[in-house]
Amino acid sequence: MLRAIRRRGAVEQIPPSAPEERVPWRLRLTEDVDAAIARDPAVHSRVEVVLGYPGLHTIWLHHAVTHPLWLRGHRLSARLISQWMRGRTGIEIHPGARIGRRFFIDHGNGVVIGETAEIGDDVMIYHDVTLGGRSLAKVKRHPTIEDGVVIGAGARVLGPITVGTGAQIGANAVVVRDVPAGAVVVGVPGKARMPGGEALPDAPTPTPPTPDDVLVDPAIWI
Ligand SMILES: CC(C)(COP(=O)(O)OP(=O)(O)OC[C@H]1O[C@@H](n2cnc3c(N)ncnc32)[C@H](O)[C@@H]1OP(=O)(O)O)[C@@H](O)C(=O)NCCC(=O)NCCS
């Protein structure tokens, strides 16, 4: 069921939030550092990860501060804090984005994660990745990334599509269609194949919603 909110004459439809998992902080920090060590061969110590990985600093701020503020309705302060962090790390995570456990952003600079993006557990992305929208409507307009997905540097994943569990998105791919679990996607527009090489038929491109609640502010695309 969707709830409707009227603002500036526009209807805003946002799916209700399913309860998010509460992870004890000690466990979150430990498993995030472990994930970085497992996924980055350049790591030499845990201290290096804790002090020197902007992706972790940004995601910890998201989990500890900006996302809780957003959920409690303190939207301006959530946005301002996330923008401050963007200035420090080059990583922009909208406070509304829902992010699972052991999310690892390597390098980080240029990453943009939109308001209605949903990210599962054990997801890894490289620098310059965009999880963006293709619509100006205030609805679910960003991707859902399921568990274990890897998204290569410079890839753009656009629209309310689903990238299935364990899929890999190649560097610089532009993905606008659903991706089956376990598939590999490369190119512009992204073409999916299974790891063995078998090409997969293109999923239909979801039509961006075009209700009469289009806003003029293009910043909602990000
Ligand atoms: C897409 C990817 C996951 C594929 O890995 P893979 O399954 O091992 O695939 P292969 O390396 O065997 O390549 C298979 C084919 O896809 C092509 N290919 C691989 N990556 C590609 C990419 N990003 N864009 C376009 N084509 C690509 C290869 O040239 C090869 O083509 P061919 O069959 O015509 O020879 C990987 O190449 C990739 O892009 N990973 C992202 C890594 C990254 O962003 N690193 C940043 C570090 S800072």
The ligand as a Gaussian input file, in Angstrom:
#p B3LYP/6-31G(d) Opt

LIG

0 1
 C       32.450000      -6.872000     -16.060000
 C       33.462000      -7.686000     -15.283000
 C       32.909000      -7.979000     -13.888000
 C       33.618000      -8.945000     -16.106000
 O       34.482000      -9.825000     -15.526000
 P       34.602000     -11.323000     -16.158000
 O       33.321000     -12.072000     -16.005000
 O       35.824000     -11.903000     -15.557000
 O       34.720000     -11.091000     -17.707000
 P       35.998000     -11.203000     -18.648000
 O       37.120000     -10.402000     -18.072000
 O       36.198000     -12.665000     -18.909000
 O       35.495000     -10.496000     -19.982000
 C       34.447000     -11.035000     -20.748000
 C       34.192000     -10.125000     -21.917000
 O       33.636000      -8.878000     -21.463000
 C       34.489000      -7.790000     -21.850000
 N       34.481000      -6.839000     -20.752000
 C       34.923000      -7.032000     -19.473000
 N       34.688000      -5.965000     -18.733000
 C       34.102000      -5.051000     -19.535000
 C       33.624000      -3.739000     -19.327000
 N       33.699000      -3.151000     -18.131000
 N       33.044000      -3.096000     -20.385000
 C       32.962000      -3.680000     -21.594000
 N       33.390000      -4.929000     -21.851000
 C       33.969000      -5.613000     -20.827000
 C       35.833000      -8.440000     -22.092000
 O       36.607000      -7.672000     -22.976000
 C       35.441000      -9.754000     -22.685000
 O       35.027000      -9.550000     -24.037000
 P       35.208000     -10.718000     -25.139000
 O       34.371000     -11.865000     -24.666000
 O       34.706000     -10.075000     -26.383000
 O       36.661000     -11.029000     -25.136000
 C       34.810000      -6.963000     -15.105000
 O       35.531000      -6.915000     -16.319000
 C       34.655000      -5.524000     -14.608000
 O       34.395000      -4.576000     -15.348000
 N       34.804000      -5.354000     -13.264000
 C       34.813000      -4.065000     -12.628000
 C       36.195000      -3.838000     -12.020000
 C       36.423000      -2.381000     -11.579000
 O       35.598000      -1.507000     -11.698000
 N       37.615000      -2.161000     -11.042000
 C       37.972000      -0.867000     -10.560000
 C       39.212000      -1.008000      -9.690000
 S       39.753000       0.532000      -9.146000

